[in-house]
Amino acid sequence: MCLSTVYTVQGEEKQLLCKNIAAVKTDGDRLVFTDIMGIPTVVSAAIERIDFMDNFIYIRQQ
């Protein structure tokens, strides 16, 4: 099972948003990250980069 960690990116700085993410979906201009326990985290953001090898998702909040 591959779970991801989500970071927000601002310039060169990144900040942890949520961990153990099992699913990602869009809802208009929002992203919904659902963790392994089924708990959603909703943010107004755009995906900047996804690293499948290291299981990281980088987003830029709007």
C-alpha positions as CSV (number, residue, x, y, z in Angstrom):
1,M,0.0,0.0,0.0
2,C,1.3,3.4,-1.0
3,L,0.4,6.4,1.2
4,S,1.5,9.9,0.5
5,T,2.4,13.0,2.5
6,V,1.1,16.4,1.5
7,Y,3.2,19.6,1.8
8,T,2.3,23.2,1.0
9,V,5.0,25.0,-0.9
10,Q,5.7,28.8,-0.6
11,G,8.8,29.8,-2.5
12,E,11.6,27.4,-1.4
13,E,9.9,26.6,1.9
14,K,7.6,23.6,2.4
15,Q,5.3,22.9,5.3
16,L,3.6,19.6,6.3
17,L,-0.1,19.6,5.7
18,C,-1.2,16.0,6.2
19,K,0.1,12.4,6.3
20,N,-0.9,8.9,5.3
21,I,-3.1,10.1,2.4
22,A,-4.8,7.3,0.6
23,A,-6.9,9.3,-1.9
24,V,-7.0,12.7,-3.6
25,K,-10.0,14.3,-5.4
26,T,-10.9,17.7,-6.7
27,D,-14.0,19.6,-5.7
28,G,-14.1,22.8,-7.8
29,D,-11.1,24.8,-6.9
30,R,-10.5,22.7,-3.8
31,L,-8.5,19.5,-3.2
32,V,-9.8,16.9,-0.8
33,F,-7.1,14.6,0.7
34,T,-8.5,11.6,2.5
35,D,-6.2,9.7,4.9
36,I,-6.1,6.0,5.7
37,M,-8.6,6.5,8.5
38,G,-11.1,8.2,6.1
39,I,-10.6,11.7,7.6
40,P,-10.7,14.4,4.8
41,T,-8.5,17.5,4.7
42,V,-9.9,20.1,2.3
43,V,-7.8,23.0,1.0
44,S,-8.1,25.6,-1.7
45,A,-5.0,24.8,-3.6
46,A,-3.5,23.5,-6.8
47,I,-1.1,20.5,-7.2
48,E,2.4,21.7,-7.9
49,R,4.1,18.3,-8.1
50,I,3.6,14.7,-7.3
51,D,6.5,12.5,-6.5
52,F,5.4,8.9,-6.8
53,M,8.8,7.4,-5.9
54,D,8.9,9.2,-2.5
55,N,5.1,9.4,-2.0
56,F,5.0,13.2,-1.7
57,I,2.4,15.6,-3.0
58,Y,3.3,19.3,-3.2
59,I,0.6,21.9,-3.4
60,R,0.4,25.6,-3.7
61,Q,-2.5,27.2,-1.7
62,Q,-4.6,29.8,-3.4
